[in-house]
């Protein structure tokens, strides 16, 4: 579904966590602006930077009705992947907890260039769960730009590609629900 305020339309995603009660469900309309949370992965994002031609994209979606999330990771040019992680830094009170949620570990399955992973409270490491950290905290970390996706390879055990999950605006076109037809010029105008 798509959530709407009178002026801004946002896909049911992480951006709504802090102000979800203010949003209401409404039918979709043609040509609206939405957001998605994603990371562009490359070697330059690591410290120290890694020289590589490998790249990737991770898209993060949060489901408020069932405190859960999905992460879709697509990579290109990586070889001999050892693991892939969602690395999170969560602020709880006056302390900050840093931990990783495994997206892939060598030996569990054959690494695919595309990974779709559903995440829930059960995926949070036990020590972090014991401190009261839940999926809502993961969502807040994403909002605070405190979550990265990193892919580790045999050639680069400290990480070959990585990226911080951030918001990206895009335009949603839904011509099927526009009974009056639609003006393709709106596409060009909306994307500028």
Secondary structure by P-SEA (a helix, b strand, c coil): ccccccccccccccccccccccbbbbccccbbbbbbbbbbcccccccccccccccbbbbbbbbcccccbbbbbbbccccccccccbbbbbbcccbbbbbbbbcccccccccccbbbbbbccccccaaaaaacccaaaaaaaaaaccbbbbbbccccccccccccbbbbbbbbbbcccccccccaaaaaaaac
